[in-house]
Amino acid sequence: MRIKLHKDDNNQDNIFWVTMTDLMTALVLVFIVLFFYTYMTNYYQKIQGKMEQKKASEALEQTLKEQNIDANIDEITGVVKISDLELFDINSYELSDKGKKYLDKFAPAYLNSIFSNDYLNENIEKIIIQGHTDSQTFKGEYSEDEQYMKNMELSLKRAFSVANYMTNTPYNKSNGNRLRKMIIVEGASFSNPVLINGKEDYNKSRRVELKVILKNTPNEQK
């Protein structure tokens, strides 16, 4: 009888472990399915966001060409680069008269390309306006650390001047409140120069960039 009881105990143990194994297998499968679903959903949103940014970029590029406004647009990321020569006098962060006239034309075209796109209009989280300088500005006048921080101050103030002008002009009234909540101002000093054949292009490095960041997507543009 003891031997029989021992066999019954083993059978019960086997049934228990089979049940637990099935349960764990089912849980792993559920986890894999959820993970795959989440991954594919995020991937689809990411691809859709890039496609819509590309559409908006192409529309903006066409509009700027028609109005003879000079700006460099990355059709994939939607990042817009504006030369400092279009906006400021040398080493100045105050918009020149030329810069104000430039923004009077550029800003409506840029904002319309964003807000007229249904997907971007619903999913835009912020617009980063980022100033950049070159590594020669203030060189020799200060130590390397001081030079970097002087350029940081200049790049930040330039970005602020562009943002301030864009949010205080009458053409953006319909989206004014949204725009003020979206805009982020950054200064990058000369930390991200434009390189041509491995060498810094000083003229192209001095620029202001505008970047659209969408909700729930990695900020790969920064």
Residue pairs with C-beta under 8 A, 6 or more apart in sequence:
42 216
45 216
45 217
46 217
46 218
48 119
49 119
49 123
49 214
49 217
50 76
50 77
52 117
52 119
52 120
53 76
53 77
53 78
53 120
53 212
53 214
54 75
54 76
54 78
55 117
56 78
56 113
56 114
56 117
56 120
56 212
57 73
57 74
57 75
57 78
57 113
58 75
59 113
59 116
59 117
60 73
60 80
60 109
60 110
60 113
61 73
61 75
63 109
63 112
63 113
64 70
64 71
64 73
64 106
64 109
67 105
67 109
69 102
69 105
69 106
69 109
70 83
70 86
71 80
71 81
71 82
71 86
71 106
72 80
72 81
72 82
73 79
73 80
73 81
74 80
74 81
77 211
77 220
77 221
78 211
78 212
78 221
79 209
79 210
79 211
79 221
80 110
80 209
80 210
80 211
81 204
81 207
81 208
81 209
82 102
82 106
82 162
82 207
82 208
82 209
82 210
83 203
83 204
83 206
83 207
84 158
84 206
84 207
84 208
85 203
85 206
86 98
86 99
86 102
87 95
87 96
87 98
87 99
87 102
87 103
87 158
87 161
87 162
87 208
88 94
88 95
88 96
88 99
88 158
88 161
89 96
91 137
91 138
91 154
93 154
93 157
93 158
93 160
93 161
94 161
95 103
95 161
95 162
95 165
100 165
103 162
103 165
103 166
103 169
104 169
104 171
107 165
107 166
107 169
107 171
107 172
108 171
108 172
110 210
111 166
111 172
111 175
111 179
114 120
114 121
114 124
114 127
114 212
115 121
115 175
120 212
120 214
123 214
123 215
123 216
124 182
124 212
124 213
124 214
124 215
125 182
125 213
125 214
125 215
126 182
126 183
126 184
126 213
127 179
127 182
127 183
127 184
127 210
127 211
127 212
127 213
128 184
128 186
128 209
128 210
128 211
128 213
128 221
128 222
129 159
129 162
129 163
129 166
129 183
129 184
129 185
129 186
129 208
129 209
129 210
130 155
130 159
130 185
130 186
130 187
130 188
130 208
130 209
130 210
130 211
131 154
131 155
131 156
131 157
131 158
131 159
131 162
131 186
131 187
131 188
131 208
132 155
132 188
132 189
132 190
132 192
132 193
132 205
132 206
132 207
132 208
132 209
133 151
133 154
133 155
133 189
133 190
133 205
133 206
134 190
134 193
134 200
134 202
134 203
134 205
134 206
135 190
135 193
135 200
135 202
135 205
136 202
137 147
137 150
137 151
137 154
137 190
137 206
138 146
138 147
138 150
138 151
139 147
141 147
142 150
148 189
148 190
149 189
151 189
151 190
152 187
152 188
152 189
153 187
154 187
155 187
155 188
155 189
156 185
156 186
156 187
157 187
158 187
158 208
159 185
159 186
159 187
159 208
160 185
162 208
163 183
163 185
166 172
166 179
166 183
167 176
167 179
167 180
167 183
172 179
190 205
193 200
193 201
193 205
194 200
194 201
194 204
194 205
194 207
195 201
196 204
211 221
211 222
213 219
213 221
